[in-house]
């Protein structure tokens, strides 16, 4: 058998206008809930960052040979696979697409990469760099506690230097020098007011769009076979109202994402209690009769975790109407947000790895823990 030859490319997505990216909590909670509640929300708010499933869908779209309204997807299956990514279909293959990296922010002028700042960042103690930016500084002072429940002893740690008034960081970290940019410096809210002409009352609604700061873009690495269709720079349309995004592609060289992971590891590898950083949104494997998140926490001495919910957005290209072609599933998936951190108990690291190690999700850049 002739070995498959692959290459790694860098894809940049630059919003050309304010955009609206949906999630489970932006519109409504599935068709069943719409029928139960009787109406959808009148105020909806965009996510700041595209999901991993979204950017993987963009790569698949870029590999489609013909994008006319009546094209036959079968002509492109050997390049991009037969269907969209599905959580519960671990046997899926995607043609000439091998995998992608987690999404990150990029300064288009300097070429610097930014990832979600770990949530254990101590904002009140962070040092300031010569450039005037605060730098990532994790909790360092902990006290150890032992809880007993019958014959069971549970060892925990809590940070002594945590200030509840600071709340959790909402920022992005330069993976080379640990400098931090706060989200409000990168993302600006834009409100749009509308009227639903199909209603006689409660017709007003507001949509909160997001505008990305000029000079920044979203970016991700993709590993594809050498004979994947050539991707040229172009404009694509994404989100609720099909906002315009510029797509540019660069050959990145071999193992560029691996070097990025090493840089992230060095940036967060400061002396103190060892912790694990979720560089991407992460889906935990289901546990019969149990809660996956509770099971994960049972292996940890301390954690700083945020979660998000997601519903699959499926596409049926055999349908001709837009209404029938796209559908959001009723099933709800809960993910650990990128930026979360956990401090494993001694001897429990392997159990944690077994909960997140899943090649199916590695393919779309999820479940990346550093």
N, C-alpha and C positions, 0 to 999 in steps of 0.2 A: 504494500500500500504506500502511495506517495504521501509523505507528510504534508499537512496543511501549512502554508506559509502565511504568517499574519504580520500586521503592522499596528502601531499605536498612533492615534491621531488626537489632536486637541480641538474640541469644538467649542466655540464661543457664541453665546446668545446675548445680544444687546437689545433691550427694549427701545423701540423708536418712539414710543408714546406711553402714557399711563396704561397700565394693564390690570386685568381682573382675573385672578387665578382662584378657582373654586376648591372647596374641600367639603368634607361632610358637614361642617358647621357653618357654611356660608349660605346655602340656599334652603335646604330642608333636610329631613332625615329619612329620605327614601319614599317610594310611592305608597307604602303601607301607612306611613305616618301622615302623609298628605291627606289620605282618605280619612284617617282618624281625627286629625286636627281640623281639617277643612280648609286650611289656607297655608301659604308659605310665609316666611318672614318678610316684613316690610323694610328691614334694614339689613343689608348684607355687606360683608367685609372681605376683601381679597386677602389671600395668603401673600406673603412677601416673596416666597421662593417657590419655584416649581417643584413638584414631588419627583421622586426617582422614577416612578412609573410614567410620569409625563415626559421626562427627558429621554427615557428609553423609547417611548412612542415616537418622539421626534426623530431619533436615529433611524427607527424603522421606516418612518415616512420619507426620510432622505434617501433611503435605499429602494424606494418604489420606482419602477422603470417608467411608468406612465401615470400621470396624475389627473387625467380627464375624469369627468363626472361618471362615466360609464365604464371605467377601466376594470379589467379582470385581475383581481389580486393574485390569482394563480400564476400569472406571468412573473411575479416577484417572490413567490414563496421560497424558492431556493436561495434567495438572498436574505430575506428578513423573517422567514418562518411563516407558519400558516395562521397564527392568531396572536392577539395581544397577550401581554404577560398576565397570568392569572395566579393568585396566591395558592390555590389548592390544586395546581397542576404541575407537580415537580418534574414530570418527564418532558416538559416542553423544550423544544430546540428552536433556535432563531436563525437558521441558515448560516450566513457568513458572519453573523455577529457573535463574538465570543463573550464579551463582557464590557461593562462600563464602570467608571469610577463614581464615587459619590460626587454630588454637585458641590462646587465651591464658588466663592466670589473671586473676581480678578480685577486688579487695576490695569486697565488697558494701556496706560502710558508707561508704567514702571515694570509691568509684567509680574507683579507680586501677587501671591495667592493668599486668600483668607478663608478660614474655616470658622464654624461656630466656636466661640470662646467656651471652654469647659465651664460648666455651671458651678464648679467649686472655686471659681475665681473670687478672691477676697478684694472687693472693690475699695474698701476703706484703707487697705494696707498696700495697694499697688504702687510701685515706683513709677516715676515719669522718665521717659527716655529723653535723649538730647533733642529729639524732634518735637517734643511736647506732647507725645502720646503716652497714656498709661500702658503698662505692660502686664501680661498675664502673671498672676501671683496666686497660687492655690493656697487653701487653708494649710497651715503647717503645725499649729498647736492643737493637740487633741488630748482629751481625757478618756481613759478606758473605763467602761462600765460592764458589769456582769449582772444579767437578769436571770432569775431562777423561776422555773415553773415546774414544781414537783421535782423530779429527778433530772430535768433538762436545764442545762446552763447555756445561756446565750451571751456571747461576747460582742459588745458594741463599742464604737467610739463616737464621740461628738466633738466638733471643733470648738475651741475656746474663743477664737477670734472672729466668730460669726456675728454680724450685726443684722438683726432681723429687719431693721429699717432700710437696709441697702437692697433688700430683696435679691433675686437672682439676676445675673448679668444677661443683658440682651444685646450682644455685640459680636464682632468678628475679629479673629486673631490672625495676624501676619505669621505664617508658619516658619519664617526665617528669623525674625527678631522679636516675636511675641508682642509687638505693638497692637493695640486694640482700637478699633473703630466702633463707636456706638451705632446701633441700628438707626436711630433718628438722623444720623449724619449721612446714611446711605439711602434710606427709603423715606419718601415723602407721601403723605396721604392726600388724595384728591377726591372730593365728594361730588357725586352727580345725583341730581334730583330728577325723578321721573314720575309720570302718571300712567297707570295701567288703564288703557281706554276700554278694556273689557269689563271693568267694574263700575258700579254705580256709587259705591262707597268704599272707604278704606283703600282708595286707589293710589294714593301717594306712596312712593318708595324712595329709598336712598341707597346708592351703591358707593362704597368707599374703595376707590381704585388706589393703586400704588405706582409711584414714579421712582425709578432708580436714578441715583445721582449720576450726572454726566461723567464719563471717563471710567465707569465701572461696568462690568458685565458678569453674567453667569458663565461658568465653564465646566467642562468635564472631559475626561479622557475616555476614549473608546478603543478597544482592541477588535479589529476586524480582519477578515481574510484579505489577502492581497487582491483577489479578484472581486471584491465588493465593488458595486457601482461607484464611479468617481463622484465625490461630493464637492460641488462648487459653491462659492459664496452666493447667497441668495437671501430673499426675504420670505419669511414664513409667518403664519398668523396663528395665534395661540390664545387660549383663555375664553372667558365667558362671551366677550364681544369681539373676539378675533382681533386682538391687538397685534400690531406689526413688530416682529423681532428680526434683527439682522443676524444671519448665520455666517460665520467665517470658520474656515477649517485650516489647520496647520499640521504638518507632519511633526510629531513631537520627539521622535527618537525612541529607542527601546527602553522600557521600564521607567518612563518618566513618572508615572503614578507611584511606583514603588519608591522612588526617591522622595516624592512628596510625603509619603507615609513615614519615611525615615526622618524627614524634617519635622513632621508633627510630633513624632515620638521624642525627638530631642527637645522640642519646645515645651512639652509638658513633663518631661522627665527630670523634674527638679527634686532635690533631696527631700525626703519626708516619707509619709506613708504611701506605698505604691497603690495606684488606682488605675482603672480602665476607663478610657474615653470613647464614647460613641461618636465616631466621625460621620455617621450617617444615621438616618432613621432605621430602626431595627424591629423586626417581627420575631417574636418568641414562639417557639414550637408549642403546639397545643399539648395539654396534659390531661389525660382522661380523668374526669371528675375533680380537676383542680384548676387553680388560677395560675397561668404562666408567670405573671408579674410577681405574685406572692412567692412563688417558688424561687424566682431569681433573687428576691430580697432575702430569702432565708439563707442564701449563700454569702451574704454581704455583711460587713461590719458597719458600713455607713454608705449612703447613696444620696445623690442629688439628681432626681429624675423628673422629667416632664414627659407627658404622653400626648398623643394626638390620635384622632380617629380618621378612618379612611374607608371609602366604599369603592369597589372596582367600577371602572367606567369602561364598558365593553362596546365594541363596534361590530355591527353586522353589515358587511359590505354587500350582502345579497339583497338588502332592502333599498328601495329607490328613494324613499322620503327621508328627510333629515330627522323627523320625529321617531321613525322606526329604526333608523340606522344606529343611533346612539342611545345607550341605556345605562343608568346607574343602578348598581345592585342594591338589594335590600339588606344583604349581609354586611355587618359592620366589623372592621378590623381595627385593633388597637395597636399602635406602634409606640416605641420609645423614641423620643425626639433626639435628633443630633444635638450634641452638646452635653447630654447627660453623662454622669460619671458614677462609677461604683467602686467601692473598696472591698475586694474579696476577703473572706476569711481565709486563714491559713489552711492550705490543702483543699480549697474549694474551687480553685481556678478551672480545673478540668471540667467540673460539673457545669460551670457557667459557659465554658466554650461549647459544650455539647448542646446547650440550649439555643445557641445562636449560629453554630456552624451549619450552614445550609447553602449548598452550591446554587440552588435555584434562586435564592435571593442575592447571592454574590454576583450573579450574572447582571443584575440591574443596579449594582452599586449599593445595595442595602446590607445591613448586618455587618458593617465594617467597624470593628472595635480595635483600638490601639492602646 
